[in-house]
Amino acid sequence: MQKNLRELSGLPLITRAIRKCVAVGLFDEIWVNSEHPQFGEIAAAEGVNFHLRPVELGNEKATSEQYIAEFLEKHPCECLVQVHSIAPLLTAREVEQFVMALDSGDYDCLLSVELIQIECAYRDNPINFSYAEKTNSQDLDPVQRVCWSISAWRRETFLAAVATGKCATYSGRIGYHPVSRLAGHVIKTEEDLKIAEALLPLVSDY
């Protein structure tokens, strides 16, 4: 809760996310999803909807898959787009581009990714380069780092996976949509917040 209420340049992260979604003008409905009633007051002040999820879905043991499923079970829709308040450098323009990519593609799940075009390894093994030769970084295939700044799921596919005990987060046809390095910055620590504060002047809109 406290993280979403932290201010960035005088504006709470949750408020910044709401206004970003409103500015896009592409969503049929905008919802704030939280187990804390205080967020309902913020949602009302911003003119959007509020979903009060069960308290147990707000503790450290609860997963995002659980609270997304709980929301989708109660709110019929075609797709759910989740815009994370802890990714404040994601711009309204990038949200718009993401939604357009979702509409134009046949996706059940669309994930935001940051393209890392530098030599990357996993468990001491190269991923996108070879020990056999030295390649210029600009010629490498970029690694797609899922950053969770913005994500989307088709309701029917997601809930069908939940009903059969499968992983719903990665179900159906999955797509990857690139966002900027700034948009990929997610706030989890105090240092992350300070970095976002320093980078905010580089962002042209919410």
C-alpha positions in Angstrom: 0.0 0.0 0.0 2.6 2.6 1.1 4.6 2.2 -2.1 1.7 3.2 -4.3 1.1 6.2 -2.1 4.6 7.5 -2.3 4.9 10.8 -4.2 7.0 11.4 -7.3 7.4 15.1 -7.9 4.5 15.8 -5.6 2.1 13.3 -7.1 1.3 9.9 -5.6 2.3 7.0 -7.8 -1.3 5.6 -7.9 -2.7 9.0 -9.0 -0.1 9.3 -11.7 -1.1 5.9 -13.0 -4.8 6.8 -13.0 -4.3 10.0 -14.9 -2.1 8.3 -17.4 -4.9 5.8 -18.2 -7.5 8.6 -18.4 -5.3 10.6 -20.7 -5.0 7.7 -23.2 -8.8 7.7 -23.7 -8.9 4.1 -25.0 -10.2 2.2 -22.1 -13.9 1.3 -21.7 -13.4 1.3 -17.9 -10.6 2.2 -15.5 -10.3 0.4 -12.2 -8.1 0.8 -9.2 -7.7 -2.7 -7.6 -6.6 -2.8 -3.9 -7.4 -4.3 -0.6 -7.2 -0.9 1.1 -10.4 1.2 1.1 -8.2 4.3 1.1 -7.6 3.8 -2.6 -11.3 3.9 -3.1 -11.3 7.5 -2.0 -8.5 8.3 -4.5 -10.3 6.5 -7.3 -13.5 8.5 -6.6 -11.6 11.7 -6.5 -10.1 10.9 -9.9 -13.5 9.8 -11.4 -12.6 6.1 -11.9 -13.9 2.8 -10.5 -12.6 1.0 -7.4 -12.4 -2.8 -6.8 -11.9 -3.8 -3.1 -10.3 -7.1 -3.2 -10.1 -9.5 -0.2 -7.5 -8.6 2.4 -5.8 -12.0 2.0 -5.0 -11.1 -1.6 -2.9 -8.2 -0.4 -0.3 -10.0 1.7 3.2 -11.1 0.7 2.0 -14.7 0.0 -0.6 -13.7 -2.5 0.4 -13.7 -6.2 -0.6 -11.3 -8.9 -2.3 -14.2 -10.7 -4.6 -14.7 -7.7 -5.8 -11.1 -7.5 -6.1 -10.8 -11.3 -8.3 -13.9 -11.4 -10.4 -12.6 -8.5 -11.0 -9.4 -10.4 -11.8 -11.1 -13.7 -14.3 -13.4 -12.1 -16.3 -10.4 -10.9 -15.9 -8.1 -13.9 -16.9 -9.4 -17.3 -14.8 -8.0 -20.1 -12.9 -9.0 -23.2 -9.4 -8.1 -22.0 -7.7 -6.7 -18.9 -4.8 -4.2 -19.3 -2.8 -3.8 -16.1 -0.9 -0.5 -15.8 1.5 -0.7 -12.9 1.6 2.4 -10.7 5.2 1.4 -9.7 6.3 2.1 -13.3 5.7 5.8 -13.3 8.0 6.6 -16.2 5.8 4.6 -18.6 4.2 7.4 -20.7 0.6 7.7 -21.9 1.9 7.4 -25.4 3.4 4.1 -24.6 0.2 2.9 -23.0 -1.6 3.9 -26.2 0.9 2.0 -28.4 0.6 -1.1 -26.2 -3.2 -1.0 -26.4 -3.0 -0.6 -30.2 -0.7 -3.6 -30.4 -3.1 -5.6 -28.3 -6.0 -4.7 -30.6 -4.1 -5.5 -33.8 -2.6 -8.8 -32.6 -4.3 -12.1 -31.7 -2.9 -12.3 -28.2 -4.2 -13.9 -25.1 -1.3 -12.4 -23.1 0.8 -9.4 -24.0 3.8 -8.5 -21.9 5.9 -5.3 -21.9 9.6 -5.9 -22.4 12.8 -3.8 -22.4 15.1 -4.7 -25.2 18.6 -5.3 -23.8 21.1 -5.1 -26.7 24.3 -6.0 -25.0 26.0 -9.4 -24.3 23.9 -11.3 -21.8 24.5 -14.7 -20.1 22.4 -17.0 -18.0 24.1 -19.4 -15.5 27.5 -18.6 -17.1 26.3 -19.4 -20.6 25.9 -16.9 -23.4 22.4 -16.1 -24.5 22.7 -13.8 -27.4 26.4 -14.0 -28.2 29.0 -16.6 -28.9 32.5 -17.2 -27.4 33.6 -18.1 -31.0 33.6 -14.5 -32.1 33.4 -10.9 -30.9 30.3 -9.2 -32.3 29.5 -5.5 -32.1 26.8 -4.9 -29.5 24.6 -3.1 -32.1 24.6 -6.3 -34.2 23.4 -8.5 -31.4 19.8 -9.8 -31.1 18.4 -8.0 -28.1 17.3 -9.9 -25.0 13.7 -9.2 -24.1 13.5 -8.4 -20.4 9.9 -8.7 -19.1 9.5 -5.5 -17.0 5.7 -5.7 -16.1 5.2 -2.0 -16.6 2.1 -2.8 -18.5 0.5 -6.2 -19.3 -2.7 -7.6 -20.7 -4.7 -10.8 -20.6 -7.8 -12.1 -22.4 -10.3 -12.8 -19.7 -11.7 -16.1 -21.2 -8.2 -17.6 -21.7 -7.0 -16.5 -18.3 -9.9 -17.9 -16.3 -9.9 -21.1 -18.3 -6.3 -21.7 -17.3 -7.2 -21.0 -13.7 -10.1 -23.4 -13.8 -7.9 -26.2 -15.0 -5.0 -25.5 -12.6 -2.6 -24.2 -15.2 -0.5 -21.1 -15.1 -2.8 -18.3 -16.2 -0.3 -15.6 -16.4 1.4 -17.3 -19.4 -1.5 -18.9 -21.1 -2.6 -18.9 -24.7 -0.9 -17.0 -27.4 1.8 -14.7 -25.8 3.2 -11.6 -27.3 6.0 -9.2 -26.3 5.7 -5.5 -26.8 8.9 -3.3 -26.3 8.8 -0.2 -24.1 11.5 2.3 -23.5 14.3 1.9 -20.9 12.6 4.6 -18.8 9.3 2.8 -18.9 11.0 -0.4 -17.8 12.1 1.2 -14.5 10.0 -0.3 -11.7 10.0 1.1 -8.2 10.6 -1.5 -5.5 13.1 0.3 -3.2 13.9 3.7 -2.0 16.8 3.9 -4.4 14.4 3.1 -7.3 12.2 6.0 -6.3 15.2 8.4 -6.2 16.3 7.2 -9.6 12.7 7.8 -11.0 12.7 11.3 -9.5 16.0 12.0 -11.3 14.8 10.6 -14.6 11.3 12.2 -14.5 12.3 15.4 -16.3 13.2 13.2 -19.3 9.6 12.0 -19.6 7.3 14.1 -21.8 4.0 13.2 -20.3 2.4 11.1 -17.5 
